[in-house]
Amino acid sequence: MSKINIYDLEPKELTGMLSGPSFRATQVLNWIYKKNITDFKEMSNLPKDYREALEERFFAGALTLLRKEVSLDGSEKYLFGLPDGKTVETVLLKMKEDEYDDDGKKTREARYTVCISSQVGCKVGCAFCLTAKGGFERNLTVGEIVEQVAFIKKDKEFGEEKSINIVFMGMGEPLDNMENVVKAIKIITHKDALCIAPRRITISTSGLATKIEKLANLNLGVNLAISLHAVDDVLREKLMPINRAYNIKSVIDAVRGFKADKRKKVLFEYLLLGGVNDDIASAKKLAKLLSGLDAKVNLILFNPYEDSEFKRPTTEAAEAFRGYMASKKFICTIRESKGIDISAACGQLKQRDKDGR
């Protein structure tokens, strides 16, 4: 019988699988998720025979760190090897630095976001995405999703009290692996596991309208981000072939039925491609499209990669686009580019490793 990855299991599942008193499962989970100890031999408050039984039946962790790049801005990109030899990326983004008062006392901790992947490759096939160039290989398991967060918390020595944000914006379309993503979120948010509040988790989707509706009905309390990137179906279909199945109207209709954290707006991500969709005419269409929605717009400047047909927009074009959206009373920000000096584009580190560079 093959061993079971504990990262695949919700706490209630592990409790049901273990013999002895129910608190044993809580002890095991505390070692793994709070103390970042995955070797059963080191779980000193468990009886020796119990630890041996655990080792015979379970393991904790399937990821192997193959490569790590650190940017001057504090961003860190991890390339993980999976048990079947495939690879996947995870990114740690440093959003704000530590702050200190005049006496040198820390007044606020640095803030981090972990960008995690949900698939090896992707089926969506966006024209601008490097991940899409490699095609789709498989869905990540629940444990492979959860462990990305656990690994980084351990690597950075983040204590259990350290608040981090999680975004499903890495490799893959999360709603195309919805069952595993939903279960992973339940583990990530559970008090006996990673205990990260749902309001700190964002699922970014290219717009699988029917899956957005299903996600809404689950009431997970997470936030929603829509990768829109175009304001009419003709251009969006060229950039994102999935628009043939889920056009802009179907996506907007699904968003209207999604109830996120009341303190958060639905986020629309708009990738600015130089000379393609970064003009004021596009900004006007976007403002009209989102009229009546409690929405926030996040403008993303394209991160160029080798052999890409697209180019990065100018700062002037991006600021003009943002300015127009702001004039129409939308909260509109330009996402600060991270990791430009390393393999910044999603899938770039994986491709470089594949090419032996």
N, C-alpha and C positions, 0 to 999 in steps of 0.2 A: 504494500500500500504506500503510495507516494505521500510525502509530508505535506502539511497544509501551512500556507503562509498566514500567520496571524494578522498581518496587515489587510488580508482579504475579509476579515471577520468583524462584524459589528459586535460590541461588547456582549449583547444578549446571546449571540450565537456562540461566542467563546464560553460563556457561562454554562450553556447547555451541553457543551462538548467535554467539559472538564469534570472529573470525579471530585468527591470531597465537598467541603463547604463552599458556598457560593462566593465567599470573600476571596477565595484563591484566585479567581479570574480577575478581580479588581487589583490584587497584588501584582499579577503578571502584567496587566495593562499599565500599572503605575511604573513598573520597571521600564517597559518599552517606550511609553509615550511621555512620561514625566522625567524619568532619569536617563532616557536615551540608551538604555542597556538592552542589547538584543541577544546576548549570550546567556542561556539559561543557567549555566554554571555559576554566573555571578549574582544570581538572584538569591541573596543570602538569607532572606526571611522565609524561604520555602524549604520544606524538608528535602533531603538529598534524593530520596527515592522519587519524590514528586518532580524534581528537576530532571531526573533521568527519564521519567515517563514523558515529560514535555518534549525533551530532545528527540525521543523516538518518534513522536507523532507530529511535531510542529517545527517550523523555522520562522524567523522574523527578518525578512529582507531579501529582495531579489535583485536589487540594483547594484551595479559595480561602477564606481567612478572611473571613467576612462580619460577624461580630460577636463580641465577647468581653466577658464580665462578670466582675468580680473581687469576691469577697465579703470582708467584714471578717475572716473566719476564715482567709483565705488560699486558699479554693477558687476555681478559675477555670473558667468555662464557655465553651466555644468553639462557635460555630455556623459550620459549613463549607458552602460551596457546592460542588456536584458538577458535572461537565461537562454534564449534561443539565438543569441548572437546579434540581434537587432539593436539599434541605438535610438535614444530619444534625448531631447534637450529640456532643461529647466533653467530659469533665470531668476536671480535674486536682484531686485532693484532697490537701491537705496534712495528713498524719496526725500528724506530730510535728515540733516545732520544732528548730532547731539547739540543741545544748547546749554550754555552756562551763564551764571550771573557774574557780577563784577568780582566776587570773591572766589570764583573758580568752582562754585558748586553747581553740579548738573541740575538743570531745571526741567529738562525734557529729553527723553530718550530719542535716539535716531529712529526713524520710521522706515519700515521695509515692506515691500510687496514681493510675493513669490509668484512668478508666472509659470504655471504648470501645463504639461501636455496631457492629452487624453487619447491620442492615437499615435501609432508609428506611421507617419505619412498622413495623407488626407485625400478624401474622395472629391472634395468640392472643386478643386482645380482652378483656383483663382489665378488669373494671368500674371499678377504681380508677385505671387508668393513663391519663394524658393522651396518651401516644403512640398508644394504641389508638383514641382518638377520631378520629384522622386516617386510620385504615385502613392497609392495606399498599400500598406503592408498588413496591418492588423490593428484591432482595438487594444488599448492597454487594459490590463486587469484592474480590478478594484485596488488590490495591494500595490500595484505599480504606480497608481495615481497617488494613493495615500503616502507611500514611502517617499515620494519626491519632496513633500513638505517635511516629513519626519527627518529625512536625511539632511536637509539644509538647516533645520533647527539644531540638529546635533553638530553639524560642521561648523556653524557659527556660534555654538555654545549659547544659544538662546534659552533662557530659563522658561519654565512653564508659564510664568506670569507675563512673558514678553508678548505683546500684541503685534501680530503681523496681518497683512492683508493677503488674500489669495485670489488670483485671477486665472480663469481657464482661458488663456489667450496664447498658449504655446502651440505646439504642433497638434494638428487635428481639429476636427469639428466636434465639440463636446456633446452636442445634442444628437450626433450620429452614433455616439456611444453612451446613450442616455442612461441605460440601466446601470452600468458600472459607475458612471459619473454621479448619479443620484446616491447610490450606496456609499461611494467614497465620501460624499459630502456629509452623509449621516455619521460616518466614522470621524471625519475631521472635526465636526461640531460637537460630538458627544463629550460629556463632562469627564468620562473615564478614559477618553482617548486624547486627541489633540486640543479639544476644548476651545476651538476658534469660533467666535460668534458668527452666525449666518450673515449678519449685516456686513461682515468683513469679507464676504465671498462674492465674487462676480463671475457669472457665466457669460462668455462672449460667444455669440453665434452669428453665422453668416446669414441666418434668416430662415430656418426650417420652421415655417409657420405652424404646422400641425404639432410639432414637438414643443414649440413655445406655449401653445395652448395646454398641452399635457403638463408641462413644467409648472404653469400657473396653478393648475388644479392640485398639485402636490403641496403647495404652501410651505416650501422649504425656508422661506424667509431670506433667500439670497437675492442679489441684485442681478439685473439683466443688462447686457450691452449688445447692441446690434451693429454688426459690421455692414454699413450701408454702402459707402464709397462711391455712389453715383445717384443722380437725382431723376433719372429716367430709365425705363426698362431697356431701351436700345443700348445705351452705354453700359448699364449694369450687367446685361447679358454678355457683353464682350469681355468685361472684367471678371465677372463671376457667373459661370455657366449655370449655377444652381438657380439663377433667376428665372430660367425656363420653367422650373417646377414651382418655385415660390417667387412670384413677382412682387414688386414693391408694395402694391396695394394689400396683398395677402399678409405681408410682413407687418405693415403698419396696423392692419386690423387686429392681428394677433397681439401686438404690443399694447393696444388699447385695453385688452382684457387681462393684462399681466399686473398683478398687485405686488409691488416690491416693498421694501422697507419704506414707511411713510416719510422718513427723513431723507430718502434718496430719490432722485429722478432716474428715469430710464435713460441710459447713456447710448448715444448714437456715435459710433466711431466712423470717421470719414477720413480716408487716406488720401492725402493731397498728392497727386501725380503731376509733375511739371508739364504744363501745356495740354493737359487732358481734362482735368476736372477742378482746376484751382482758380478759375476766373469768377468774377462777380456775377455773371449770368447764372453760374451754377449755384452760387451762394443764395441768390434770389429764389431759385427753384427749391433749394433745400429749406429755406425759411417757410415757403408756402406749403411744402410737403408736411412739415412738422407742426404746422399751425394747430393749436388746440391740444397738443400733447404736453404733458409735464415732462419735458425732455431737456437733457443737457447734451451739448455737442462737443466731442473731443476730436480736434483736428490732429492728424498724425502726418508728419513729414516722411515721405517714403525714404526708407533706408536702402540705398543702392547696393547691388551685389554684382559680381562678375557676370557679364553677358546679359544683363537685364535690358529689356527694351524700354524701360521707363527711367525717368530721371527725377531727381529731387526738386521740389518747387523752390522758388526763391523765397527768402525771408519776407520780402515786400509783398509778394502775392499771398502768402499765408496770413500776414498781418491784415491785409486788406479784406480777406475772406472773413477772418475773425471779427474785424471791426463791423462789417455789414451785419453779421449774425447778432452781434451785441446790440446794434442799433435797433434790431427787431425784438429786443428784450429776451433773447436766448442767452443762457449761460453757455459761453463758448470759450474753450481753452485750446491752446496749442500744446500738445503733449511734448514735454522736454525730451529730446532724443537721448537715449542712454546707450552706452557701449559702442559709440561710433568707432573707437579705436581698436575694438576687438570684433569678433564675428557677430555683429549686431543683428542682422536680419535673421528672422526665425528660420531655422534649418541650415544656416550657414556653417555653424560649427560641425554639424553632422556631415555636411557635404565635404568640408575640408578634411575631416578625419577619413572619410571614404576615399578621397583622392590622395591621401597620404601626405597632406600639407599641414 
